[in-house]
Amino acid sequence: MTELRVGLLGLGTIGTGVARILIEQKDLISRRLGKQVRLIAAADRDLGRDRGLDFTGVRLCDDANDIVSADDIDLVVELIGGYEPARTFVAAALANGKHVVTANKALIAKHGEELFPLAASKGLQIGFEAAVGGGIPCMKALREGLAANAIESVYGILNGTCNFILTKMENEGVDYADVLKEAQALGYAEADPTFDVEGIDTAQKLSILAAMAFGSKIRFDEVFTEGISRITATDIQAAHEMGYRIKLLGIAKPHGENGAVDAVEMRVHPTLVPLSSQMAQVSDSYNAVQISGDFVEHTMYFGRGAGERPTASAVVADIMDITSGFPHAITHLAPPMGFVESSRRNIPTMPMADTVCEYFIRLMVKDQPGVIASVTSILADHRISLEALTQKERHKSHNVPIIMLTHETTEGNLQAAISRITGLDAVEEDVLILRKESAVA
């Protein structure tokens, strides 16, 4: 029986999960494929830790170079994470004629445009389903199931840490800092949570999804990115009273005429979504991705976006895809980014100033006559009309929160108005701006 031999880089949480599936589910995998997948070797700096697995027959080492250069390995699984040395090891594995599977969204977002051509030049495959959405097959859906569609939008809750924090803030009426401490204690958030809570993790994932959806190159550095650290319990309550829930969304949309994609809109920020939407029901650490196409309309993918078992499941599914054509050419597989390499383009990213949205604005102002009139006058000067305006109870600092919902306007127009509003003597603190998306299903 044909056998694909696997080398594993990293025996952390995800790596242990992958090893567990390859060892404990090997008979099931063989029955599904009619071929065998065998874990030959694994590398990790800490080989002394008990991982609750029987590694009999698996070569363990502490140097990843021993795996990427080994003659008895056909496929390397990279689960080290980060940019380096992951990029170096993946490039070496490809140069040595080995397929690669990774769960490393940072690697794909930053170095994918370097690695994909290298793999293609050698007739090799890079699998990375686990890099976005954990166990949710959202990229396989884009690449294969929705391939007949022109994609019209992608919306995603792509970071479980942020979704957990926002869910707890709403359910318990507490502020961000208190929930963050709990998330760290539970292991949902890192000691330095910046990567998650400031939207960087979501931006990396969105840049990959957008490139797959629209046939563009990956442009992670051009994603507009804001996090959730300025959201308060007052904001969440006010949004709820207006019929919305706040979620950190990654949003990607194409722009152009006559079916052409001339620019791609990519943004990550806290977003008001209607309480009646499916996206609003995604709670705790779950992820969800909504992909809309011109023939299928709205499709939704929901599940665990991280963790040992869901992510390991996606990694092994990629290994199995590659095994199905092994040892012959892998032309049976769709191109990794959903478009043949020659047709992928450097499509410009739409400037954030040109984005059209409805907005949630929170001001903290002095409790004095004429403040609201001054603010609304400035908005009117910039042709911004209001859907709703509420004044909340006086804050402990004796300032008054003013909450407004606007009708559609451009980001540039709104920012010009806000720059004048923040110059008013009555405006005491930074203005919070949130964007509203009513098109989520």
Backbone torsions as a table, in degrees:
resi	resn	phi	psi	omega
1	MET	NA	136.4	178.3
2	THR	-58.0	140.8	-177.3
3	GLU	-131.7	132.8	171.6
4	LEU	-104.2	129.4	-174.3
5	ARG	-104.2	127.3	-170.6
6	VAL	-111.1	137.3	169.8
7	GLY	-116.7	135.9	-172.0
8	LEU	-114.7	126.8	175.9
9	LEU	-104.3	107.3	178.9
10	GLY	105.3	119.6	176.9
11	LEU	-117.0	43.1	172.3
12	GLY	-78.7	-151.4	-176.6
13	THR	-59.7	-51.2	-177.7
14	ILE	-71.5	-42.6	180.0
15	GLY	-59.3	-41.4	177.2
16	THR	-63.3	-38.8	177.6
17	GLY	-63.7	-41.0	177.7
18	VAL	-64.3	-45.5	178.3
19	ALA	-60.1	-39.7	-179.8
20	ARG	-61.2	-45.0	-179.6
21	ILE	-65.1	-46.6	-177.0
22	LEU	-63.0	-32.6	-179.8
23	ILE	-83.9	-48.3	-171.9
24	GLU	-85.4	-22.7	-177.8
25	GLN	-109.4	18.4	-173.3
26	LYS	-62.8	-34.1	179.0
27	ASP	-69.4	-41.4	177.6
28	LEU	-62.2	-43.6	179.4
29	ILE	-61.6	-43.4	179.2
30	SER	-62.2	-40.9	179.0
31	ARG	-65.5	-36.2	-180.0
32	ARG	-71.7	-36.0	-172.1
33	LEU	-100.6	-24.2	-169.9
34	GLY	71.4	15.8	178.5
35	LYS	-141.4	162.6	-179.6
36	GLN	-104.3	143.9	171.2
37	VAL	-117.5	121.1	-175.0
38	ARG	-124.8	130.5	174.9
39	LEU	-78.2	112.6	-176.4
40	ILE	-90.7	-42.9	-173.3
41	ALA	-151.9	155.4	176.5
42	ALA	-143.8	140.9	-179.6
43	ALA	-119.0	137.5	175.7
44	ASP	-160.8	148.8	-179.7
45	ARG	-72.1	-23.7	-179.7
46	ASP	-115.4	93.7	-179.1
47	LEU	-93.0	-4.7	-176.6
48	GLY	-85.4	-16.1	-176.0
49	ARG	-72.3	136.2	177.1
50	ASP	-76.6	118.2	-178.8
51	ARG	-104.0	6.9	176.9
52	GLY	68.6	27.3	-179.4
53	LEU	-129.8	149.6	175.0
54	ASP	-92.3	105.9	-178.2
55	PHE	-92.3	22.0	177.3
56	THR	-55.8	128.0	179.9
57	GLY	87.1	-2.9	178.9
58	VAL	-105.9	127.6	179.8
59	ARG	-80.4	118.5	-179.7
60	LEU	-103.2	136.3	-179.5
61	CYS	-147.2	165.5	-179.6
62	ASP	-108.4	10.4	-179.0
63	ASP	-126.8	113.9	-178.4
64	ALA	-62.8	-26.1	179.4
65	ASN	-61.9	-28.7	178.9
66	ASP	-65.4	-24.9	-178.8
67	ILE	-90.5	-45.4	-176.0
68	VAL	-67.5	-17.8	179.6
69	SER	-107.3	-0.5	-174.2
70	ALA	-71.2	137.8	-179.6
71	ASP	-73.9	-20.3	-174.9
72	ASP	-99.0	21.8	178.7
73	ILE	-125.6	131.8	-178.7
74	ASP	-100.8	-25.8	-175.2
75	LEU	-142.2	133.1	178.7
76	VAL	-109.1	130.7	175.5
77	VAL	-102.5	116.4	-178.7
78	GLU	-98.1	114.7	179.2
79	LEU	-131.2	33.0	178.1
80	ILE	-80.3	-39.6	-178.8
81	GLY	87.5	164.5	178.1
82	GLY	75.0	-174.3	-176.5
83	TYR	-85.5	-53.4	179.8
84	GLU	-127.0	142.6	8.9
85	PRO	-86.6	11.5	-176.2
86	ALA	-56.2	-45.5	-178.5
87	ARG	-60.3	-43.8	-179.0
88	THR	-61.5	-44.1	-178.6
89	PHE	-67.1	-41.2	179.8
90	VAL	-65.5	-44.2	178.6
91	ALA	-61.2	-39.7	178.7
92	ALA	-66.6	-40.6	178.8
93	ALA	-61.5	-44.2	179.0
94	LEU	-65.1	-42.9	179.4
95	ALA	-61.4	-28.6	178.6
96	ASN	-90.5	11.2	173.1
97	GLY	81.7	25.4	-178.1
98	LYS	-110.3	136.7	170.9
99	HIS	-64.0	159.0	-179.2
100	VAL	-132.5	138.9	169.3
101	VAL	-126.4	136.1	-177.6
102	THR	-143.0	155.1	171.6
103	ALA	-110.3	17.0	-167.7
104	ASN	-94.7	93.5	-178.2
105	LYS	-66.9	-33.3	179.0
106	ALA	-62.5	-42.8	179.5
107	LEU	-61.4	-47.9	-178.0
108	ILE	-67.2	-42.0	-178.3
109	ALA	-64.3	-37.7	-175.5
110	LYS	-93.3	-37.4	-171.7
111	HIS	-120.6	4.3	-178.4
112	GLY	-57.6	-39.0	-177.4
113	GLU	-69.0	-16.8	172.5
114	GLU	-87.2	-38.9	-171.9
115	LEU	-82.8	-35.8	-178.4
116	PHE	-61.1	-46.6	177.5
117	PRO	-62.7	-35.9	177.3
118	LEU	-61.5	-44.7	178.3
119	ALA	-63.3	-45.3	-178.0
120	ALA	-62.6	-36.9	-178.8
121	SER	-64.9	-21.3	-179.1
122	LYS	-109.4	8.3	-179.9
123	GLY	67.3	31.5	-177.0
124	LEU	-111.1	165.6	-178.1
125	GLN	-118.6	143.1	168.3
126	ILE	-114.2	118.1	176.3
127	GLY	-100.5	134.3	-176.4
128	PHE	-147.6	30.7	-179.8
129	GLU	-56.0	-37.0	-176.6
130	ALA	-72.4	-9.2	-177.4
131	ALA	-71.6	-24.1	-178.7
132	VAL	-130.1	118.8	175.0
133	GLY	82.7	9.5	177.0
134	GLY	57.1	-115.0	-177.3
135	GLY	-85.4	2.0	-179.9
136	ILE	-84.7	122.6	-177.2
137	PRO	-81.1	54.7	-176.0
138	CYS	-73.9	-34.0	179.5
139	MET	-75.5	-35.7	174.2
140	LYS	-62.6	-36.5	176.3
141	ALA	-62.7	-45.9	178.2
142	LEU	-63.3	-45.4	-173.6
143	ARG	-71.4	-36.1	-172.0
144	GLU	-120.9	-61.1	-171.4
145	GLY	-64.2	-30.8	-177.8
146	LEU	-108.9	18.1	-173.0
147	ALA	-62.3	-23.5	-179.9
148	ALA	-82.3	-2.9	-174.9
149	ASN	-103.7	144.3	162.2
150	ALA	-81.8	119.1	-174.9
151	ILE	-76.2	130.9	-175.2
152	GLU	-100.5	-24.9	177.4
153	SER	-169.5	154.4	172.6
154	VAL	-132.0	125.3	173.8
155	TYR	-122.9	134.8	-179.2
156	GLY	-145.3	134.2	161.3
157	ILE	-90.5	104.4	-165.9
158	LEU	-117.1	4.2	179.3
159	ASN	-134.6	112.8	-176.7
160	GLY	-66.4	-32.5	179.4
161	THR	-61.0	-49.2	-179.9
162	CYS	-64.1	-40.6	-178.5
163	ASN	-66.6	-37.0	176.3
164	PHE	-62.2	-46.1	-177.9
165	ILE	-63.7	-46.7	-178.6
166	LEU	-65.6	-35.9	178.0
167	THR	-64.4	-46.0	-179.9
168	LYS	-66.0	-39.6	178.8
169	MET	-60.6	-41.7	179.9
170	GLU	-70.7	-46.5	-174.6
171	ASN	-68.1	-32.8	-173.7
172	GLU	-110.4	-4.3	177.0
173	GLY	65.7	30.5	-178.2
174	VAL	-111.9	163.1	-175.4
175	ASP	-86.8	168.7	-172.8
176	TYR	-54.1	-49.1	-173.5
177	ALA	-59.6	-39.4	-178.9
178	ASP	-68.5	-41.6	-179.3
179	VAL	-71.0	-35.1	177.8
180	LEU	-58.7	-42.8	178.6
181	LYS	-60.3	-41.2	178.7
182	GLU	-66.2	-41.1	179.6
183	ALA	-62.9	-37.1	177.0
184	GLN	-68.3	-39.9	179.2
185	ALA	-64.5	-33.0	-179.0
186	LEU	-85.9	-6.5	179.7
187	GLY	88.0	4.8	177.0
188	TYR	-76.0	-30.7	-177.8
189	ALA	-120.0	145.1	177.9
190	GLU	-75.0	165.1	175.5
191	ALA	-57.5	-40.7	170.2
192	ASP	-106.2	100.6	-171.9
193	PRO	-86.7	6.1	-171.1
194	THR	-52.6	-45.9	-175.7
195	PHE	-55.4	-38.9	-179.7
196	ASP	-83.7	-56.6	-167.4
197	VAL	-74.0	-19.9	177.5
198	GLU	-94.7	8.1	169.7
199	GLY	87.9	2.5	-176.0
200	ILE	-66.3	-44.8	177.7
201	ASP	-57.6	-46.0	179.1
202	THR	-63.7	-38.9	-179.8
203	ALA	-64.4	-39.7	177.1
204	GLN	-61.0	-45.6	-179.3
205	LYS	-66.4	-41.9	-179.8
206	LEU	-63.1	-39.4	-178.7
207	SER	-61.3	-34.4	177.6
208	ILE	-70.5	-47.1	180.0
209	LEU	-61.4	-42.0	-178.7
210	ALA	-63.9	-42.0	178.8
211	ALA	-63.5	-39.4	177.9
212	MET	-68.7	-36.4	-176.2
213	ALA	-71.5	-37.2	-168.0
214	PHE	-118.0	4.5	177.3
215	GLY	72.1	27.4	-179.5
216	SER	-102.5	168.6	171.6
217	LYS	-74.3	156.2	178.7
218	ILE	-73.3	125.5	-176.7
219	ARG	-129.9	62.6	-177.2
220	PHE	-57.2	-40.8	-175.7
221	ASP	-67.0	-10.6	-177.6
222	GLU	-104.2	4.1	178.6
223	VAL	-76.3	124.9	173.4
224	PHE	-67.2	128.3	-170.2
225	THR	-135.4	124.4	170.4
226	GLU	-133.6	147.1	-179.3
227	GLY	-103.9	-165.0	-173.0
228	ILE	-106.6	3.5	-169.6
229	SER	-67.7	-15.7	-179.9
230	ARG	-97.1	-1.6	-179.5
231	ILE	-73.9	135.2	178.2
232	THR	-114.0	165.5	175.4
233	ALA	-60.8	-32.9	177.5
234	THR	-62.8	-42.0	178.6
235	ASP	-62.1	-44.5	-178.2
236	ILE	-64.2	-42.8	179.3
237	GLN	-65.1	-43.4	-179.4
238	ALA	-63.6	-41.8	178.3
239	ALA	-62.6	-41.5	-180.0
240	HIS	-62.6	-41.7	179.6
241	GLU	-63.8	-27.2	178.8
242	MET	-88.8	-1.1	177.1
243	GLY	97.2	22.3	-176.3
244	TYR	-133.0	160.3	173.4
245	ARG	-125.6	143.9	-178.6
246	ILE	-92.3	125.8	176.3
247	LYS	-131.4	145.2	170.7
248	LEU	-79.8	111.8	-177.5
249	LEU	-112.0	144.7	162.0
250	GLY	-98.5	130.2	-174.0
251	ILE	-129.7	129.5	176.4
252	ALA	-135.8	133.3	-179.8
253	LYS	-142.4	145.3	174.9
254	PRO	-88.6	153.2	175.9
255	HIS	-134.5	134.9	179.7
256	GLY	165.8	-178.8	-179.0
257	GLU	-122.3	150.8	176.4
258	ASN	56.2	39.1	176.0
259	GLY	82.8	-7.0	178.7
260	ALA	-81.9	145.1	175.1
261	VAL	-101.8	104.5	-177.8
262	ASP	-95.8	-19.9	178.3
263	ALA	-157.2	153.1	178.9
264	VAL	-119.8	126.6	176.1
265	GLU	-88.3	124.9	179.5
266	MET	-136.7	121.6	-179.6
267	ARG	-151.2	146.8	176.9
268	VAL	-128.7	124.5	-179.8
269	HIS	-170.0	162.0	171.1
270	PRO	-61.8	134.9	-170.4
271	THR	-134.7	139.1	172.0
272	LEU	-83.2	123.8	175.4
273	VAL	-121.0	146.3	-178.0
274	PRO	-59.6	139.9	178.6
275	LEU	-58.5	-26.4	-178.5
276	SER	-80.4	-8.1	-176.3
277	SER	-79.6	155.4	174.8
278	GLN	-62.8	-37.5	-178.2
279	MET	-61.2	-34.4	179.9
280	ALA	-67.4	-20.7	-177.6
281	GLN	-86.6	-6.0	-178.8
282	VAL	-78.8	112.5	-171.6
283	SER	-120.3	173.9	176.9
284	ASP	54.7	-135.4	-173.8
285	SER	-94.6	13.4	-179.4
286	TYR	-74.2	155.2	174.4
287	ASN	-112.1	159.2	173.2
288	ALA	-153.5	145.6	177.4
289	VAL	-132.1	127.3	174.2
290	GLN	-107.8	121.3	178.0
291	ILE	-118.7	125.7	-179.4
292	SER	-112.5	132.6	178.8
293	GLY	-124.7	163.3	-173.9
294	ASP	-71.0	-20.2	177.8
295	PHE	-105.5	-34.9	-177.1
296	VAL	-90.0	-12.6	-171.8
297	GLU	61.9	-128.4	-173.2
298	HIS	-92.6	132.5	170.1
299	THR	-125.9	148.4	-174.8
300	MET	-131.3	137.2	-179.6
301	TYR	-126.2	124.4	-168.9
302	PHE	-135.4	141.9	175.4
303	GLY	162.8	-168.5	179.2
304	ARG	-71.9	127.0	-176.8
305	GLY	-95.7	-0.7	-178.9
306	ALA	-159.2	-178.9	179.0
307	GLY	102.9	160.8	-174.3
308	GLU	-58.1	-53.7	-169.5
309	ARG	-73.8	-48.4	179.2
310	PRO	-62.1	-43.2	-177.5
311	THR	-69.2	-41.7	177.1
312	ALA	-61.2	-37.9	177.5
313	SER	-58.1	-44.5	179.8
314	ALA	-67.9	-37.9	178.0
315	VAL	-60.7	-48.5	-177.2
316	VAL	-68.6	-32.1	175.7
317	ALA	-61.0	-39.2	175.8
318	ASP	-64.4	-42.7	177.7
319	ILE	-58.8	-42.5	-179.0
320	MET	-67.0	-38.0	176.3
321	ASP	-58.0	-46.6	-179.1
322	ILE	-67.7	-39.3	179.6
323	THR	-61.8	-32.6	-175.3
324	SER	-60.3	-27.0	177.9
325	GLY	-105.5	-5.3	-176.6
326	PHE	-72.3	142.3	6.1
327	PRO	-94.2	9.1	-178.4
328	HIS	-81.9	-174.3	179.9
329	ALA	-60.4	153.4	-177.2
330	ILE	-103.6	29.6	-178.4
331	THR	-67.5	-10.1	176.3
332	HIS	-70.9	-17.9	-178.8
333	LEU	-87.6	145.9	173.7
334	ALA	-65.4	152.8	177.2
335	PRO	-55.5	145.0	-174.4
336	PRO	-52.9	-38.5	-178.2
337	MET	-98.9	12.7	173.4
338	GLY	85.1	-10.3	176.9
339	PHE	-132.1	145.4	175.5
340	VAL	-60.6	145.4	-171.7
341	GLU	-56.7	-36.0	-176.4
342	SER	-69.1	-19.1	-178.1
343	SER	-97.9	-7.8	179.3
344	ARG	-75.4	138.4	-170.8
345	ARG	-124.8	158.6	171.8
346	ASN	-84.1	76.3	-178.1
347	ILE	-78.0	130.9	-179.0
348	PRO	-61.6	150.0	172.5
349	THR	-87.7	130.7	-178.4
350	MET	-65.4	131.4	177.9
351	PRO	-59.5	139.6	-179.3
352	MET	-60.1	-30.6	-179.4
353	ALA	-62.1	-23.3	-178.8
354	ASP	-89.9	-7.7	-179.3
355	THR	-65.4	137.8	178.4
356	VAL	-106.8	125.3	-178.2
357	CYS	-145.2	168.4	160.6
358	GLU	-99.8	150.2	-169.6
359	TYR	-128.4	148.2	169.6
360	PHE	-106.3	124.3	-178.6
361	ILE	-122.8	128.1	175.5
362	ARG	-117.0	122.8	176.5
363	LEU	-113.1	144.9	168.5
364	MET	-110.2	114.9	-171.2
365	VAL	-127.5	160.4	173.0
366	LYS	-67.8	143.9	-179.5
367	ASP	-82.4	84.8	-178.3
368	GLN	-147.1	155.7	-176.8
369	PRO	-64.0	147.2	171.5
370	GLY	87.7	-4.1	-177.0
371	VAL	-65.2	-49.9	-177.3
372	ILE	-62.6	-39.4	179.1
373	ALA	-61.3	-40.7	179.5
374	SER	-64.9	-42.8	-179.1
375	VAL	-65.4	-48.3	-177.8
376	THR	-66.7	-29.2	177.1
377	SER	-65.9	-42.4	177.5
378	ILE	-63.9	-43.8	178.3
379	LEU	-60.0	-41.4	179.5
380	ALA	-64.0	-36.7	177.9
381	ASP	-58.7	-30.7	-178.8
382	HIS	-100.6	18.1	176.2
383	ARG	57.5	40.2	177.1
384	ILE	-109.2	118.6	179.9
385	SER	-102.3	156.4	-175.4
386	LEU	-105.2	139.3	172.2
387	GLU	-89.3	-35.9	-178.3
388	ALA	-156.5	152.3	175.8
389	LEU	-146.7	129.4	177.5
390	THR	-134.3	147.8	175.1
391	GLN	-111.2	122.2	-177.2
392	LYS	-88.9	175.2	179.3
393	GLU	-64.6	151.0	-179.2
394	ARG	-57.1	136.9	-179.4
395	HIS	-77.8	164.9	178.5
396	LYS	-56.4	-30.9	-179.5
397	SER	-80.5	4.3	-178.4
398	HIS	74.7	6.3	172.1
399	ASN	-86.7	160.4	-176.4
400	VAL	-114.8	125.9	175.3
401	PRO	-76.8	129.2	173.4
402	ILE	-112.4	125.1	-179.4
403	ILE	-113.2	129.4	179.0
404	MET	-130.3	144.3	168.4
405	LEU	-113.9	128.8	-179.9
406	THR	-100.4	163.3	165.2
407	HIS	-80.9	-179.4	-175.5
408	GLU	-61.6	139.2	171.5
409	THR	-157.9	170.8	177.8
410	THR	-83.8	155.0	177.2
411	GLU	-59.5	-42.6	-179.7
412	GLY	-61.8	-40.8	179.1
413	ASN	-64.3	-44.2	-179.5
414	LEU	-64.3	-45.4	-177.3
415	GLN	-62.8	-34.7	176.6
416	ALA	-63.5	-40.9	178.1
417	ALA	-66.8	-43.2	-178.0
418	ILE	-63.8	-36.0	179.5
419	SER	-62.3	-32.2	175.8
420	ARG	-76.3	-39.0	-178.6
421	ILE	-63.8	-40.7	-179.3
422	THR	-68.3	-16.0	176.7
423	GLY	-83.3	-7.8	178.3
424	LEU	-70.2	139.3	179.5
425	ASP	-60.7	-28.5	-175.5
426	ALA	-78.6	-15.2	-179.2
427	VAL	-87.0	114.8	-169.4
428	GLU	-90.2	-31.0	-173.4
429	GLU	-133.1	172.6	177.6
430	ASP	-58.7	143.0	177.2
431	VAL	-80.0	138.2	173.5
432	LEU	-99.4	128.0	176.9
433	ILE	-117.0	124.2	172.6
434	LEU	-120.5	150.2	-178.5
435	ARG	-104.4	149.3	-176.6
436	LYS	-112.1	137.1	177.3
437	GLU	-126.7	104.5	-179.0
438	SER	-87.8	-8.6	-175.0
439	ALA	-85.3	-5.7	178.0
440	VAL	-67.3	141.6	-175.3
441	ALA	-80.8	NA	NA
